[in-house]
Amino acid sequence: GRSEQEACPWFGYFQMLPVQNPCAWCLDDASLTLLTGTPLAEDAKTQISAQHHRYSLIFEALSKVDPAVFSAARFSLDEWLWARSCYLSRAFRREAFPSDFATQGWESDLMLPLLDILNHTVSAEVESRFSGESAELVLPLSVDPYGEGDEVYNLYGVALSNEALLSHYG
């Protein structure tokens, strides 16, 4: 689990992630009531239902293989939803990487610790450059340089609506 330092090589990174689920609003009745009549309310219910089903299938299979490691207390639905939300809100789209970067059958978006902590702004002027050896966010020459202490931003997507930003990034 994310709180078990000796069992997890990613423990330090997990400590940087939010303690609460970034998309916890999907589980909150008061939040969903405020969103009644919007596409977000229905989408949230659909996503939670789908994730509950997916969790049940995966948990059942894993707990049969190793009940001690995959106990309900350690691998709960809440932990599943937290991990999924952290992944979705931080992973870089696989399309941004060279096609030979992914192993056949393991196509997935990728987590890039440190680059994933950048906040979004539509005015961010950055270019993503990924290879098998490095991951870079590069400022075009036309951009004013950052000063010491300035926050560095990333552009999550060119035409993302507020609905898309909330449902995907929390």
C-alpha positions as CSV (number, residue, x, y, z in Angstrom):
1,G,0.0,0.0,0.0
2,R,0.9,3.6,-0.4
3,S,1.6,4.0,3.4
4,E,4.0,0.9,3.5
5,Q,7.5,2.4,3.0
6,E,9.3,-1.0,3.1
7,A,7.0,-2.6,0.6
8,C,6.8,0.1,-2.0
9,P,9.7,1.4,-4.1
10,W,7.5,4.4,-5.1
11,F,6.8,5.4,-1.5
12,G,8.6,8.8,-1.7
13,Y,6.6,9.7,-4.8
14,F,3.3,8.6,-3.2
15,Q,4.0,11.0,-0.3
16,M,3.8,13.9,-2.8
17,L,0.4,12.9,-4.1
18,P,-2.8,14.2,-2.4
19,V,-4.0,12.3,0.6
20,Q,-7.6,12.6,-0.6
21,N,-9.0,11.5,-3.9
22,P,-8.5,14.3,-6.4
23,C,-12.0,13.5,-7.9
24,A,-13.7,12.9,-4.6
25,W,-16.5,15.2,-5.7
26,C,-17.8,12.3,-7.9
27,L,-18.6,10.5,-4.6
28,D,-20.1,13.4,-2.8
29,D,-23.9,13.7,-2.9
30,A,-23.9,17.4,-2.2
31,S,-21.5,18.1,-5.1
32,L,-23.5,15.9,-7.4
33,T,-26.7,17.7,-6.4
34,L,-25.2,21.0,-7.4
35,L,-24.3,19.5,-10.8
36,T,-27.8,18.1,-11.4
37,G,-28.8,18.7,-15.0
38,T,-25.2,18.9,-16.3
39,P,-23.3,16.3,-18.2
40,L,-20.9,16.0,-15.3
41,A,-23.5,14.6,-12.9
42,E,-24.5,11.7,-15.1
43,D,-20.9,11.1,-16.3
44,A,-19.7,10.9,-12.6
45,K,-22.4,8.3,-11.8
46,T,-21.6,6.3,-14.9
47,Q,-17.8,6.4,-14.1
48,I,-18.2,5.4,-10.5
49,S,-20.5,2.5,-11.4
50,A,-18.0,1.3,-14.1
51,Q,-15.1,1.6,-11.7
52,H,-16.9,-0.3,-8.9
53,H,-17.5,-3.1,-11.4
54,R,-13.9,-3.0,-12.6
55,Y,-12.6,-3.0,-9.1
56,S,-14.8,-6.0,-8.1
57,L,-13.5,-8.0,-11.0
58,I,-9.8,-7.2,-10.4
59,F,-10.0,-7.5,-6.6
60,E,-11.7,-10.9,-6.9
61,A,-9.0,-12.2,-9.2
62,L,-6.1,-10.7,-7.2
63,S,-7.4,-11.8,-3.8
64,K,-7.6,-15.4,-5.0
65,V,-4.0,-15.3,-6.1
66,D,-2.7,-13.7,-2.8
67,P,-5.3,-13.0,-0.1
68,A,-2.7,-11.6,2.3
69,V,-1.4,-9.0,-0.1
70,F,-4.8,-8.2,-1.7
71,S,-6.9,-8.0,1.4
72,A,-10.1,-5.9,1.4
73,A,-8.5,-3.6,4.1
74,R,-5.4,-3.0,2.0
75,F,-7.0,-2.9,-1.4
76,S,-10.3,-1.2,-0.9
77,L,-12.6,0.5,-3.4
78,D,-11.7,3.8,-1.9
79,E,-7.9,3.1,-2.4
80,W,-8.7,1.9,-6.0
81,L,-10.6,5.2,-6.7
82,W,-7.8,7.3,-5.1
83,A,-5.1,5.5,-7.2
84,R,-7.2,5.8,-10.4
85,S,-7.8,9.5,-9.8
86,C,-4.2,10.2,-9.1
87,Y,-3.2,8.3,-12.2
88,L,-5.7,10.0,-14.5
89,S,-4.9,13.4,-13.2
90,R,-1.1,13.0,-13.7
91,A,-0.5,10.6,-16.5
92,F,0.9,11.9,-19.8
93,R,-1.0,10.7,-22.9
94,R,0.8,7.9,-24.7
95,E,0.3,9.6,-28.0
96,A,2.9,12.2,-26.9
97,F,5.6,9.5,-26.9
98,P,7.4,7.9,-29.9
99,S,5.6,4.9,-31.2
100,D,8.5,2.6,-30.5
101,F,8.4,3.7,-26.8
102,A,5.6,1.3,-25.8
103,T,5.9,-2.4,-25.6
104,Q,3.3,-4.2,-27.6
105,G,0.4,-5.2,-25.3
106,W,1.4,-2.6,-22.7
107,E,0.1,0.5,-24.3
108,S,-0.7,3.0,-21.5
109,D,-0.5,6.6,-20.5
110,L,2.7,7.2,-18.5
111,M,3.4,8.7,-15.1
112,L,6.4,11.1,-15.0
113,P,7.2,12.0,-11.4
114,L,8.0,15.7,-11.0
115,L,6.7,16.7,-14.4
116,D,3.2,15.6,-13.3
117,I,3.1,18.2,-10.4
118,L,2.8,21.2,-12.8
119,N,-0.5,23.1,-12.7
120,H,-2.4,23.8,-15.9
121,T,-3.0,27.2,-17.6
122,V,-4.3,27.8,-21.1
123,S,-1.5,30.4,-21.6
124,A,1.3,27.9,-20.9
125,E,3.6,27.9,-23.8
126,V,5.5,24.6,-23.5
127,E,6.5,21.8,-25.8
128,S,6.6,18.2,-24.6
129,R,9.5,16.2,-25.8
130,F,9.7,12.5,-24.9
131,S,12.1,9.8,-25.9
132,G,13.3,6.5,-24.5
133,E,16.0,8.4,-22.5
134,S,14.3,11.6,-21.4
135,A,11.1,13.6,-20.7
136,E,11.3,17.3,-21.2
137,L,9.1,20.3,-21.2
138,V,10.7,23.0,-23.3
139,L,10.0,26.7,-23.6
140,P,9.9,28.0,-27.1
141,L,12.4,30.8,-27.8
142,S,9.6,33.2,-28.3
143,V,8.5,32.9,-24.6
144,D,9.7,35.2,-21.9
145,P,12.0,33.3,-19.6
146,Y,10.8,32.3,-16.1
147,G,12.3,34.2,-13.2
148,E,13.5,32.7,-9.9
149,G,10.5,31.6,-7.9
150,D,8.0,31.7,-10.8
151,E,5.6,28.9,-11.0
152,V,6.1,26.7,-14.1
153,Y,2.9,25.7,-15.8
154,N,1.9,23.0,-18.2
155,L,-0.8,22.9,-20.8
156,Y,-3.0,19.8,-20.2
157,G,-4.8,20.2,-23.5
158,V,-5.5,22.9,-26.0
159,A,-9.3,22.9,-26.0
160,L,-10.3,21.3,-22.7
161,S,-13.6,22.5,-21.3
162,N,-14.1,23.2,-17.6
163,E,-16.2,20.0,-17.5
164,A,-13.3,18.0,-19.0
165,L,-10.8,19.6,-16.6
166,L,-13.0,18.9,-13.5
167,S,-13.8,15.3,-14.4
168,H,-10.3,14.4,-15.4
169,Y,-8.1,16.4,-13.1
170,G,-10.3,17.1,-10.1
